[in-house]
Amino acid sequence: MLRVKSAEKSLDFYTRVLGFRLAGRIEFPDRQFDLLFLHMGTAPMAAAEDDRLEALFGQPGVLELT
């Protein structure tokens, strides 16, 4: 898990420059932060949230930006 100042700038960097793929985003607007889950896998993530998180955490190279 990495804390970042700008989720959008960090997301751009990790996806465009380093090749990560966004797997999911959980927003906490009342607490003013988001969790972004990135992965290095090449397989697409499942559509259902529970299935997607289970598949995500089973992959190598998962990164969480806060």
mmCIF file as Biopython writes it, N, C-alpha, C and O atoms, coordinates in Angstrom:
data_model
#
loop_
_atom_site.group_PDB
_atom_site.id
_atom_site.type_symbol
_atom_site.label_atom_id
_atom_site.label_alt_id
_atom_site.label_comp_id
_atom_site.label_asym_id
_atom_site.label_entity_id
_atom_site.label_seq_id
_atom_site.pdbx_PDB_ins_code
_atom_site.Cartn_x
_atom_site.Cartn_y
_atom_site.Cartn_z
_atom_site.occupancy
_atom_site.B_iso_or_equiv
_atom_site.auth_seq_id
_atom_site.auth_asym_id
_atom_site.pdbx_PDB_model_num
ATOM 1   N N  . MET A ? 1  ? 0.844   -1.162  0.000   1.0 0.0 1  A 1 
ATOM 2   C CA . MET A ? 1  ? 0.000   0.000   0.000   1.0 0.0 1  A 1 
ATOM 3   C C  . MET A ? 1  ? 0.893   1.229   0.000   1.0 0.0 1  A 1 
ATOM 4   O O  . MET A ? 1  ? 1.842   1.341   0.776   1.0 0.0 1  A 1 
ATOM 5   N N  . LEU A ? 2  ? 0.556   2.141   -0.893  1.0 0.0 2  A 1 
ATOM 6   C CA . LEU A ? 2  ? 1.284   3.406   -0.977  1.0 0.0 2  A 1 
ATOM 7   C C  . LEU A ? 2  ? 0.307   4.557   -0.824  1.0 0.0 2  A 1 
ATOM 8   O O  . LEU A ? 2  ? -0.759  4.559   -1.439  1.0 0.0 2  A 1 
ATOM 9   N N  . ARG A ? 3  ? 0.668   5.532   -0.006  1.0 0.0 3  A 1 
ATOM 10  C CA . ARG A ? 3  ? -0.138  6.752   0.114   1.0 0.0 3  A 1 
ATOM 11  C C  . ARG A ? 3  ? 0.339   7.733   -0.947  1.0 0.0 3  A 1 
ATOM 12  O O  . ARG A ? 3  ? 1.539   7.956   -1.110  1.0 0.0 3  A 1 
ATOM 13  N N  . VAL A ? 4  ? -0.605  8.310   -1.658  1.0 0.0 4  A 1 
ATOM 14  C CA . VAL A ? 4  ? -0.271  9.261   -2.715  1.0 0.0 4  A 1 
ATOM 15  C C  . VAL A ? 4  ? -1.063  10.540  -2.500  1.0 0.0 4  A 1 
ATOM 16  O O  . VAL A ? 4  ? -2.125  10.526  -1.878  1.0 0.0 4  A 1 
ATOM 17  N N  . LYS A ? 5  ? -0.541  11.644  -3.017  1.0 0.0 5  A 1 
ATOM 18  C CA . LYS A ? 5  ? -1.236  12.926  -2.889  1.0 0.0 5  A 1 
ATOM 19  C C  . LYS A ? 5  ? -2.354  13.052  -3.915  1.0 0.0 5  A 1 
ATOM 20  O O  . LYS A ? 5  ? -3.453  13.500  -3.588  1.0 0.0 5  A 1 
ATOM 21  N N  . SER A ? 6  ? -2.083  12.664  -5.136  1.0 0.0 6  A 1 
ATOM 22  C CA . SER A ? 6  ? -3.065  12.796  -6.215  1.0 0.0 6  A 1 
ATOM 23  C C  . SER A ? 6  ? -3.346  11.416  -6.811  1.0 0.0 6  A 1 
ATOM 24  O O  . SER A ? 6  ? -2.479  10.816  -7.447  1.0 0.0 6  A 1 
ATOM 25  N N  . ALA A ? 7  ? -4.555  10.927  -6.599  1.0 0.0 7  A 1 
ATOM 26  C CA . ALA A ? 7  ? -4.914  9.608   -7.128  1.0 0.0 7  A 1 
ATOM 27  C C  . ALA A ? 7  ? -4.865  9.603   -8.652  1.0 0.0 7  A 1 
ATOM 28  O O  . ALA A ? 7  ? -4.391  8.634   -9.246  1.0 0.0 7  A 1 
ATOM 29  N N  . GLU A ? 8  ? -5.343  10.661  -9.293  1.0 0.0 8  A 1 
ATOM 30  C CA . GLU A ? 8  ? -5.399  10.689  -10.755 1.0 0.0 8  A 1 
ATOM 31  C C  . GLU A ? 8  ? -4.003  10.757  -11.381 1.0 0.0 8  A 1 
ATOM 32  O O  . GLU A ? 8  ? -3.735  10.061  -12.361 1.0 0.0 8  A 1 
ATOM 33  N N  . LYS A ? 9  ? -3.119  11.577  -10.836 1.0 0.0 9  A 1 
ATOM 34  C CA . LYS A ? 9  ? -1.752  11.649  -11.357 1.0 0.0 9  A 1 
ATOM 35  C C  . LYS A ? 9  ? -1.015  10.335  -11.128 1.0 0.0 9  A 1 
ATOM 36  O O  . LYS A ? 9  ? -0.283  9.867   -12.000 1.0 0.0 9  A 1 
ATOM 37  N N  . SER A ? 10 ? -1.211  9.747   -9.958  1.0 0.0 10 A 1 
ATOM 38  C CA . SER A ? 10 ? -0.552  8.476   -9.653  1.0 0.0 10 A 1 
ATOM 39  C C  . SER A ? 10 ? -1.091  7.359   -10.532 1.0 0.0 10 A 1 
ATOM 40  O O  . SER A ? 10 ? -0.330  6.516   -11.009 1.0 0.0 10 A 1 
ATOM 41  N N  . LEU A ? 11 ? -2.398  7.350   -10.748 1.0 0.0 11 A 1 
ATOM 42  C CA . LEU A ? 11 ? -3.013  6.344   -11.601 1.0 0.0 11 A 1 
ATOM 43  C C  . LEU A ? 11 ? -2.467  6.452   -13.016 1.0 0.0 11 A 1 
ATOM 44  O O  . LEU A ? 11 ? -2.173  5.437   -13.647 1.0 0.0 11 A 1 
ATOM 45  N N  . ASP A ? 12 ? -2.332  7.662   -13.513 1.0 0.0 12 A 1 
ATOM 46  C CA . ASP A ? 12 ? -1.755  7.877   -14.845 1.0 0.0 12 A 1 
ATOM 47  C C  . ASP A ? 12 ? -0.340  7.319   -14.915 1.0 0.0 12 A 1 
ATOM 48  O O  . ASP A ? 12 ? 0.002   6.619   -15.869 1.0 0.0 12 A 1 
ATOM 49  N N  . PHE A ? 13 ? 0.476   7.618   -13.929 1.0 0.0 13 A 1 
ATOM 50  C CA . PHE A ? 13 ? 1.859   7.151   -13.919 1.0 0.0 13 A 1 
ATOM 51  C C  . PHE A ? 13 ? 1.947   5.618   -13.867 1.0 0.0 13 A 1 
ATOM 52  O O  . PHE A ? 13 ? 2.648   5.006   -14.673 1.0 0.0 13 A 1 
ATOM 53  N N  . TYR A ? 14 ? 1.239   5.010   -12.924 1.0 0.0 14 A 1 
ATOM 54  C CA . TYR A ? 14 ? 1.350   3.564   -12.749 1.0 0.0 14 A 1 
ATOM 55  C C  . TYR A ? 14 ? 0.762   2.784   -13.917 1.0 0.0 14 A 1 
ATOM 56  O O  . TYR A ? 14 ? 1.237   1.690   -14.223 1.0 0.0 14 A 1 
ATOM 57  N N  . THR A ? 15 ? -0.265  3.323   -14.577 1.0 0.0 15 A 1 
ATOM 58  C CA . THR A ? 15 ? -0.849  2.606   -15.705 1.0 0.0 15 A 1 
ATOM 59  C C  . THR A ? 15 ? -0.100  2.891   -17.003 1.0 0.0 15 A 1 
ATOM 60  O O  . THR A ? 15 ? 0.258   1.961   -17.726 1.0 0.0 15 A 1 
ATOM 61  N N  . ARG A ? 16 ? 0.137   4.154   -17.304 1.0 0.0 16 A 1 
ATOM 62  C CA . ARG A ? 16 ? 0.749   4.516   -18.577 1.0 0.0 16 A 1 
ATOM 63  C C  . ARG A ? 16 ? 2.246   4.210   -18.623 1.0 0.0 16 A 1 
ATOM 64  O O  . ARG A ? 16 ? 2.740   3.677   -19.616 1.0 0.0 16 A 1 
ATOM 65  N N  . VAL A ? 17 ? 2.964   4.543   -17.557 1.0 0.0 17 A 1 
ATOM 66  C CA . VAL A ? 17 ? 4.427   4.401   -17.559 1.0 0.0 17 A 1 
ATOM 67  C C  . VAL A ? 17 ? 4.866   3.000   -17.113 1.0 0.0 17 A 1 
ATOM 68  O O  . VAL A ? 17 ? 5.725   2.388   -17.748 1.0 0.0 17 A 1 
ATOM 69  N N  . LEU A ? 18 ? 4.277   2.492   -16.021 1.0 0.0 18 A 1 
ATOM 70  C CA . LEU A ? 18 ? 4.737   1.213   -15.473 1.0 0.0 18 A 1 
ATOM 71  C C  . LEU A ? 18 ? 3.934   -0.003  -15.953 1.0 0.0 18 A 1 
ATOM 72  O O  . LEU A ? 18 ? 4.346   -1.141  -15.729 1.0 0.0 18 A 1 
ATOM 73  N N  . GLY A ? 19 ? 2.805   0.228   -16.603 1.0 0.0 19 A 1 
ATOM 74  C CA . GLY A ? 19 ? 2.058   -0.879  -17.183 1.0 0.0 19 A 1 
ATOM 75  C C  . GLY A ? 19 ? 1.088   -1.603  -16.265 1.0 0.0 19 A 1 
ATOM 76  O O  . GLY A ? 19 ? 0.608   -2.682  -16.612 1.0 0.0 19 A 1 
ATOM 77  N N  . PHE A ? 20 ? 0.787   -1.036  -15.103 1.0 0.0 20 A 1 
ATOM 78  C CA . PHE A ? 20 ? -0.221  -1.638  -14.226 1.0 0.0 20 A 1 
ATOM 79  C C  . PHE A ? 20 ? -1.600  -1.437  -14.855 1.0 0.0 20 A 1 
ATOM 80  O O  . PHE A ? 20 ? -1.789  -0.565  -15.703 1.0 0.0 20 A 1 
ATOM 81  N N  . ARG A ? 21 ? -2.558  -2.259  -14.425 1.0 0.0 21 A 1 
ATOM 82  C CA . ARG A ? 21 ? -3.945  -2.122  -14.859 1.0 0.0 21 A 1 
ATOM 83  C C  . ARG A ? 21 ? -4.813  -1.882  -13.632 1.0 0.0 21 A 1 
ATOM 84  O O  . ARG A ? 21 ? -4.620  -2.504  -12.588 1.0 0.0 21 A 1 
ATOM 85  N N  . LEU A ? 22 ? -5.772  -0.970  -13.774 1.0 0.0 22 A 1 
ATOM 86  C CA . LEU A ? 22 ? -6.694  -0.685  -12.678 1.0 0.0 22 A 1 
ATOM 87  C C  . LEU A ? 22 ? -7.688  -1.830  -12.555 1.0 0.0 22 A 1 
ATOM 88  O O  . LEU A ? 22 ? -8.378  -2.169  -13.516 1.0 0.0 22 A 1 
ATOM 89  N N  . ALA A ? 23 ? -7.756  -2.426  -11.366 1.0 0.0 23 A 1 
ATOM 90  C CA . ALA A ? 23 ? -8.668  -3.542  -11.126 1.0 0.0 23 A 1 
ATOM 91  C C  . ALA A ? 23 ? -9.905  -3.105  -10.373 1.0 0.0 23 A 1 
ATOM 92  O O  . ALA A ? 23 ? -10.965 -3.714  -10.514 1.0 0.0 23 A 1 
ATOM 93  N N  . GLY A ? 24 ? -9.787  -2.062  -9.577  1.0 0.0 24 A 1 
ATOM 94  C CA . GLY A ? 24 ? -10.939 -1.607  -8.821  1.0 0.0 24 A 1 
ATOM 95  C C  . GLY A ? 24 ? -10.638 -0.347  -8.045  1.0 0.0 24 A 1 
ATOM 96  O O  . GLY A ? 24 ? -9.486  0.006   -7.795  1.0 0.0 24 A 1 
ATOM 97  N N  . ARG A ? 25 ? -11.717 0.317   -7.672  1.0 0.0 25 A 1 
ATOM 98  C CA . ARG A ? 25 ? -11.597 1.563   -6.917  1.0 0.0 25 A 1 
ATOM 99  C C  . ARG A ? 25 ? -12.713 1.585   -5.887  1.0 0.0 25 A 1 
ATOM 100 O O  . ARG A ? 25 ? -13.875 1.347   -6.215  1.0 0.0 25 A 1 
ATOM 101 N N  . ILE A ? 26 ? -12.363 1.868   -4.656  1.0 0.0 26 A 1 
ATOM 102 C CA . ILE A ? 26 ? -13.347 2.002   -3.585  1.0 0.0 26 A 1 
ATOM 103 C C  . ILE A ? 26 ? -13.229 3.421   -3.059  1.0 0.0 26 A 1 
ATOM 104 O O  . ILE A ? 26 ? -12.160 3.849   -2.623  1.0 0.0 26 A 1 
ATOM 105 N N  . GLU A ? 27 ? -14.348 4.152   -3.104  1.0 0.0 27 A 1 
ATOM 106 C CA . GLU A ? 27 ? -14.342 5.558   -2.711  1.0 0.0 27 A 1 
ATOM 107 C C  . GLU A ? 27 ? -14.938 5.736   -1.320  1.0 0.0 27 A 1 
ATOM 108 O O  . GLU A ? 27 ? -15.930 5.099   -0.967  1.0 0.0 27 A 1 
ATOM 109 N N  . PHE A ? 28 ? -14.318 6.610   -0.543  1.0 0.0 28 A 1 
ATOM 110 C CA . PHE A ? 28 ? -14.775 6.981   0.786   1.0 0.0 28 A 1 
ATOM 111 C C  . PHE A ? 28 ? -14.908 8.504   0.824   1.0 0.0 28 A 1 
ATOM 112 O O  . PHE A ? 28 ? -14.074 9.182   1.425   1.0 0.0 28 A 1 
ATOM 113 N N  . PRO A ? 29 ? -15.950 9.047   0.188   1.0 0.0 29 A 1 
ATOM 114 C CA . PRO A ? 29 ? -16.048 10.516  0.081   1.0 0.0 29 A 1 
ATOM 115 C C  . PRO A ? 29 ? -16.176 11.226  1.425   1.0 0.0 29 A 1 
ATOM 116 O O  . PRO A ? 29 ? -15.687 12.345  1.581   1.0 0.0 29 A 1 
ATOM 117 N N  . ASP A ? 30 ? -16.822 10.594  2.389   1.0 0.0 30 A 1 
ATOM 118 C CA . ASP A ? 30 ? -16.955 11.243  3.697   1.0 0.0 30 A 1 
ATOM 119 C C  . ASP A ? 30 ? -15.628 11.333  4.431   1.0 0.0 30 A 1 
ATOM 120 O O  . ASP A ? 30 ? -15.450 12.198  5.288   1.0 0.0 30 A 1 
ATOM 121 N N  . ARG A ? 31 ? -14.708 10.457  4.106   1.0 0.0 31 A 1 
ATOM 122 C CA . ARG A ? 31 ? -13.372 10.490  4.727   1.0 0.0 31 A 1 
ATOM 123 C C  . ARG A ? 31 ? -12.322 11.083  3.796   1.0 0.0 31 A 1 
ATOM 124 O O  . ARG A ? 31 ? -11.156 11.198  4.172   1.0 0.0 31 A 1 
ATOM 125 N N  . GLN A ? 32 ? -12.720 11.457  2.602   1.0 0.0 32 A 1 
ATOM 126 C CA . GLN A ? 32 ? -11.881 12.136  1.615   1.0 0.0 32 A 1 
ATOM 127 C C  . GLN A ? 32 ? -10.678 11.334  1.161   1.0 0.0 32 A 1 
ATOM 128 O O  . GLN A ? 32 ? -9.575  11.868  1.049   1.0 0.0 32 A 1 
ATOM 129 N N  . PHE A ? 33 ? -10.892 10.025  0.895   1.0 0.0 33 A 1 
ATOM 130 C CA . PHE A ? 33 ? -9.845  9.229   0.268   1.0 0.0 33 A 1 
ATOM 131 C C  . PHE A ? 33 ? -10.471 8.103   -0.534  1.0 0.0 33 A 1 
ATOM 132 O O  . PHE A ? 33 ? -11.631 7.743   -0.337  1.0 0.0 33 A 1 
ATOM 133 N N  . ASP A ? 34 ? -9.669  7.552   -1.452  1.0 0.0 34 A 1 
ATOM 134 C CA . ASP A ? 34 ? -10.067 6.417   -2.279  1.0 0.0 34 A 1 
ATOM 135 C C  . ASP A ? 34 ? -9.000  5.342   -2.165  1.0 0.0 34 A 1 
ATOM 136 O O  . ASP A ? 34 ? -7.842  5.631   -1.864  1.0 0.0 34 A 1 
ATOM 137 N N  . LEU A ? 35 ? -9.397  4.103   -2.407  1.0 0.0 35 A 1 
ATOM 138 C CA . LEU A ? 35 ? -8.463  2.997   -2.531  1.0 0.0 35 A 1 
ATOM 139 C C  . LEU A ? 35 ? -8.473  2.564   -3.990  1.0 0.0 35 A 1 
ATOM 140 O O  . LEU A ? 35 ? -9.530  2.256   -4.540  1.0 0.0 35 A 1 
ATOM 141 N N  . LEU A ? 36 ? -7.313  2.541   -4.614  1.0 0.0 36 A 1 
ATOM 142 C CA . LEU A ? 36 ? -7.197  2.095   -5.988  1.0 0.0 36 A 1 
ATOM 143 C C  . LEU A ? 36 ? -6.357  0.828   -5.992  1.0 0.0 36 A 1 
ATOM 144 O O  . LEU A ? 36 ? -5.260  0.800   -5.435  1.0 0.0 36 A 1 
ATOM 145 N N  . PHE A ? 37 ? -6.875  -0.215  -6.620  1.0 0.0 37 A 1 
ATOM 146 C CA . PHE A ? 37 ? -6.169  -1.487  -6.691  1.0 0.0 37 A 1 
ATOM 147 C C  . PHE A ? 37 ? -5.666  -1.686  -8.106  1.0 0.0 37 A 1 
ATOM 148 O O  . PHE A ? 37 ? -6.444  -1.681  -9.061  1.0 0.0 37 A 1 
ATOM 149 N N  . LEU A ? 38 ? -4.361  -1.860  -8.234  1.0 0.0 38 A 1 
ATOM 150 C CA . LEU A ? 38 ? -3.708  -2.047  -9.528  1.0 0.0 38 A 1 
ATOM 151 C C  . LEU A ? 38 ? -3.048  -3.419  -9.558  1.0 0.0 38 A 1 
ATOM 152 O O  . LEU A ? 38 ? -2.659  -3.956  -8.521  1.0 0.0 38 A 1 
ATOM 153 N N  . HIS A ? 39 ? -2.928  -3.978  -10.760 1.0 0.0 39 A 1 
ATOM 154 C CA . HIS A ? 39 ? -2.270  -5.280  -10.875 1.0 0.0 39 A 1 
ATOM 155 C C  . HIS A ? 39 ? -1.448  -5.338  -12.157 1.0 0.0 39 A 1 
ATOM 156 O O  . HIS A ? 39 ? -1.646  -4.542  -13.075 1.0 0.0 39 A 1 
ATOM 157 N N  . MET A ? 40 ? -0.533  -6.282  -12.204 1.0 0.0 40 A 1 
ATOM 158 C CA . MET A ? 40 ? 0.325   -6.469  -13.364 1.0 0.0 40 A 1 
ATOM 159 C C  . MET A ? 40 ? -0.159  -7.604  -14.259 1.0 0.0 40 A 1 
ATOM 160 O O  . MET A ? 40 ? 0.411   -7.835  -15.326 1.0 0.0 40 A 1 
ATOM 161 N N  . GLY A ? 41 ? -1.197  -8.311  -13.840 1.0 0.0 41 A 1 
ATOM 162 C CA . GLY A ? 41 ? -1.692  -9.450  -14.606 1.0 0.0 41 A 1 
ATOM 163 C C  . GLY A ? 41 ? -2.207  -9.048  -15.977 1.0 0.0 41 A 1 
ATOM 164 O O  . GLY A ? 41 ? -2.535  -7.886  -16.216 1.0 0.0 41 A 1 
ATOM 165 N N  . THR A ? 42 ? -2.272  -10.016 -16.865 1.0 0.0 42 A 1 
ATOM 166 C CA . THR A ? 42 ? -2.758  -9.744  -18.222 1.0 0.0 42 A 1 
ATOM 167 C C  . THR A ? 42 ? -4.204  -10.191 -18.403 1.0 0.0 42 A 1 
ATOM 168 O O  . THR A ? 42 ? -4.863  -9.774  -19.356 1.0 0.0 42 A 1 
ATOM 169 N N  . ALA A ? 43 ? -4.705  -11.033 -17.502 1.0 0.0 43 A 1 
ATOM 170 C CA . ALA A ? 43 ? -6.077  -11.516 -17.622 1.0 0.0 43 A 1 
ATOM 171 C C  . ALA A ? 43 ? -7.051  -10.432 -17.166 1.0 0.0 43 A 1 
ATOM 172 O O  . ALA A ? 43 ? -6.785  -9.732  -16.189 1.0 0.0 43 A 1 
ATOM 173 N N  . PRO A ? 44 ? -8.183  -10.290 -17.868 1.0 0.0 44 A 1 
ATOM 174 C CA . PRO A ? 44 ? -9.183  -9.316  -17.419 1.0 0.0 44 A 1 
ATOM 175 C C  . PRO A ? 44 ? -9.808  -9.736  -16.100 1.0 0.0 44 A 1 
ATOM 176 O O  . PRO A ? 44 ? -9.897  -10.926 -15.796 1.0 0.0 44 A 1 
ATOM 177 N N  . MET A ? 45 ? -10.239 -8.756  -15.323 1.0 0.0 45 A 1 
ATOM 178 C CA . MET A ? 45 ? -10.862 -9.037  -14.035 1.0 0.0 45 A 1 
ATOM 179 C C  . MET A ? 45 ? -12.325 -9.428  -14.243 1.0 0.0 45 A 1 
ATOM 180 O O  . MET A ? 45 ? -12.955 -9.008  -15.213 1.0 0.0 45 A 1 
ATOM 181 N N  . ALA A ? 46 ? -12.854 -10.227 -13.332 1.0 0.0 46 A 1 
ATOM 182 C CA . ALA A ? 46 ? -14.255 -10.638 -13.359 1.0 0.0 46 A 1 
ATOM 183 C C  . ALA A ? 46 ? -15.157 -9.419  -13.159 1.0 0.0 46 A 1 
ATOM 184 O O  . ALA A ? 46 ? -14.731 -8.410  -12.597 1.0 0.0 46 A 1 
ATOM 185 N N  . ALA A ? 47 ? -16.400 -9.521  -13.620 1.0 0.0 47 A 1 
ATOM 186 C CA . ALA A ? 47 ? -17.332 -8.397  -13.522 1.0 0.0 47 A 1 
ATOM 187 C C  . ALA A ? 47 ? -17.888 -8.216  -12.112 1.0 0.0 47 A 1 
ATOM 188 O O  . ALA A ? 47 ? -18.047 -7.084  -11.654 1.0 0.0 47 A 1 
ATOM 189 N N  . ALA A ? 48 ? -18.184 -9.313  -11.420 1.0 0.0 48 A 1 
ATOM 190 C CA . ALA A ? 48 ? -18.765 -9.218  -10.077 1.0 0.0 48 A 1 
ATOM 191 C C  . ALA A ? 48 ? -17.706 -8.784  -9.081  1.0 0.0 48 A 1 
ATOM 192 O O  . ALA A ? 48 ? -16.582 -9.286  -9.107  1.0 0.0 48 A 1 
ATOM 193 N N  . GLU A ? 49 ? -18.056 -7.860  -8.208  1.0 0.0 49 A 1 
ATOM 194 C CA . GLU A ? 49 ? -17.087 -7.287  -7.249  1.0 0.0 49 A 1 
ATOM 195 C C  . GLU A ? 49 ? -16.423 -8.349  -6.387  1.0 0.0 49 A 1 
ATOM 196 O O  . GLU A ? 49 ? -15.203 -8.326  -6.226  1.0 0.0 49 A 1 
ATOM 197 N N  . ASP A ? 50 ? -17.199 -9.287  -5.823  1.0 0.0 50 A 1 
ATOM 198 C CA . ASP A ? 50 ? -16.616 -10.323 -4.962  1.0 0.0 50 A 1 
ATOM 199 C C  . ASP A ? 50 ? -15.648 -11.198 -5.741  1.0 0.0 50 A 1 
ATOM 200 O O  . ASP A ? 50 ? -14.571 -11.527 -5.246  1.0 0.0 50 A 1 
ATOM 201 N N  . ASP A ? 51 ? -16.024 -11.575 -6.954  1.0 0.0 51 A 1 
ATOM 202 C CA . ASP A ? 51 ? -15.155 -12.412 -7.788  1.0 0.0 51 A 1 
ATOM 203 C C  . ASP A ? 51 ? -13.914 -11.645 -8.212  1.0 0.0 51 A 1 
ATOM 204 O O  . ASP A ? 51 ? -12.822 -12.211 -8.284  1.0 0.0 51 A 1 
ATOM 205 N N  . ARG A ? 52 ? -14.079 -10.361 -8.493  1.0 0.0 52 A 1 
ATOM 206 C CA . ARG A ? 52 ? -12.950 -9.543  -8.940  1.0 0.0 52 A 1 
ATOM 207 C C  . ARG A ? 52 ? -11.923 -9.395  -7.831  1.0 0.0 52 A 1 
ATOM 208 O O  . ARG A ? 52 ? -10.725 -9.523  -8.082  1.0 0.0 52 A 1 
ATOM 209 N N  . LEU A ? 53 ? -12.369 -9.126  -6.608  1.0 0.0 53 A 1 
ATOM 210 C CA . LEU A ? 53 ? -11.426 -8.978  -5.496  1.0 0.0 53 A 1 
ATOM 211 C C  . LEU A ? 53 ? -10.721 -10.288 -5.192  1.0 0.0 53 A 1 
ATOM 212 O O  . LEU A ? 53 ? -9.522  -10.294 -4.913  1.0 0.0 53 A 1 
ATOM 213 N N  . GLU A ? 54 ? -11.443 -11.393 -5.241  1.0 0.0 54 A 1 
ATOM 214 C CA . GLU A ? 54 ? -10.816 -12.698 -4.994  1.0 0.0 54 A 1 
ATOM 215 C C  . GLU A ? 54 ? -9.754  -12.995 -6.049  1.0 0.0 54 A 1 
ATOM 216 O O  . GLU A ? 54 ? -8.667  -13.470 -5.719  1.0 0.0 54 A 1 
ATOM 217 N N  . ALA A ? 55 ? -10.062 -12.718 -7.307  1.0 0.0 55 A 1 
ATOM 218 C CA . ALA A ? 55 ? -9.098  -12.940 -8.389  1.0 0.0 55 A 1 
ATOM 219 C C  . ALA A ? 55 ? -7.912  -11.993 -8.260  1.0 0.0 55 A 1 
ATOM 220 O O  . ALA A ? 55 ? -6.768  -12.383 -8.497  1.0 0.0 55 A 1 
ATOM 221 N N  . LEU A ? 56 ? -8.187  -10.755 -7.887  1.0 0.0 56 A 1 
ATOM 222 C CA . LEU A ? 56 ? -7.133  -9.754  -7.751  1.0 0.0 56 A 1 
ATOM 223 C C  . LEU A ? 56 ? -6.109  -10.151 -6.707  1.0 0.0 56 A 1 
ATOM 224 O O  . LEU A ? 56 ? -4.907  -10.123 -6.971  1.0 0.0 56 A 1 
ATOM 225 N N  . PHE A ? 57 ? -6.580  -10.523 -5.510  1.0 0.0 57 A 1 
ATOM 226 C CA . PHE A ? 57 ? -5.656  -10.834 -4.431  1.0 0.0 57 A 1 
ATOM 227 C C  . PHE A ? 57 ? -4.911  -12.133 -4.656  1.0 0.0 57 A 1 
ATOM 228 O O  . PHE A ? 57 ? -3.953  -12.416 -3.936  1.0 0.0 57 A 1 
ATOM 229 N N  . GLY A ? 58 ? -5.313  -12.925 -5.622  1.0 0.0 58 A 1 
ATOM 230 C CA . GLY A ? 58 ? -4.601  -14.155 -5.963  1.0 0.0 58 A 1 
ATOM 231 C C  . GLY A ? 58 ? -3.510  -13.944 -6.997  1.0 0.0 58 A 1 
ATOM 232 O O  . GLY A ? 58 ? -2.787  -14.882 -7.332  1.0 0.0 58 A 1 
ATOM 233 N N  . GLN A ? 59 ? -3.380  -12.716 -7.510  1.0 0.0 59 A 1 
ATOM 234 C CA . GLN A ? 59 ? -2.393  -12.428 -8.545  1.0 0.0 59 A 1 
ATOM 235 C C  . GLN A ? 59 ? -1.118  -11.854 -7.963  1.0 0.0 59 A 1 
ATOM 236 O O  . GLN A ? 59 ? -1.152  -11.185 -6.930  1.0 0.0 59 A 1 
ATOM 237 N N  . PRO A ? 60 ? 0.003   -12.108 -8.610  1.0 0.0 60 A 1 
ATOM 238 C CA . PRO A ? 60 ? 1.243   -11.456 -8.170  1.0 0.0 60 A 1 
ATOM 239 C C  . PRO A ? 60 ? 1.255   -10.001 -8.634  1.0 0.0 60 A 1 
ATOM 240 O O  . PRO A ? 60 ? 0.644   -9.659  -9.646  1.0 0.0 60 A 1 
ATOM 241 N N  . GLY A ? 61 ? 1.940   -9.170  -7.902  1.0 0.0 61 A 1 
ATOM 242 C CA . GLY A ? 61 ? 2.133   -7.783  -8.316  1.0 0.0 61 A 1 
ATOM 243 C C  . GLY A ? 61 ? 0.922   -6.904  -8.098  1.0 0.0 61 A 1 
ATOM 244 O O  . GLY A ? 61 ? 0.600   -6.090  -8.964  1.0 0.0 61 A 1 
ATOM 245 N N  . VAL A ? 62 ? 0.232   -7.040  -6.963  1.0 0.0 62 A 1 
ATOM 246 C CA . VAL A ? 62 ? -0.918  -6.192  -6.664  1.0 0.0 62 A 1 
ATOM 247 C C  . VAL A ? 62 ? -0.452  -4.987  -5.852  1.0 0.0 62 A 1 
ATOM 248 O O  . VAL A ? 62 ? 0.324   -5.118  -4.905  1.0 0.0 62 A 1 
ATOM 249 N N  . LEU A ? 63 ? -0.941  -3.816  -6.240  1.0 0.0 63 A 1 
ATOM 250 C CA . LEU A ? 63 ? -0.557  -2.580  -5.587  1.0 0.0 63 A 1 
ATOM 251 C C  . LEU A ? 63 ? -1.821  -1.833  -5.185  1.0 0.0 63 A 1 
ATOM 252 O O  . LEU A ? 63 ? -2.772  -1.745  -5.961  1.0 0.0 63 A 1 
ATOM 253 N N  . GLU A ? 64 ? -1.825  -1.298  -3.974  1.0 0.0 64 A 1 
ATOM 254 C CA . GLU A ? 64 ? -2.946  -0.498  -3.495  1.0 0.0 64 A 1 
ATOM 255 C C  . GLU A ? 64 ? -2.455  0.923   -3.288  1.0 0.0 64 A 1 
ATOM 256 O O  . GLU A ? 64 ? -1.501  1.168   -2.549  1.0 0.0 64 A 1 
ATOM 257 N N  . LEU A ? 65 ? -3.127  1.858   -3.955  1.0 0.0 65 A 1 
ATOM 258 C CA . LEU A ? 65 ? -2.830  3.271   -3.762  1.0 0.0 65 A 1 
ATOM 259 C C  . LEU A ? 65 ? -3.919  3.861   -2.887  1.0 0.0 65 A 1 
ATOM 260 O O  . LEU A ? 65 ? -5.106  3.650   -3.137  1.0 0.0 65 A 1 
ATOM 261 N N  . THR A ? 66 ? -3.519  4.602   -1.858  1.0 0.0 66 A 1 
ATOM 262 C CA . THR A ? 66 ? -4.469  5.231   -0.946  1.0 0.0 66 A 1 
ATOM 263 C C  . THR A ? 66 ? -4.347  6.729   -1.055  1.0 0.0 66 A 1 
ATOM 264 O O  . THR A ? 66 ? -5.062  7.458   -0.368  1.0 0.0 66 A 1 
#
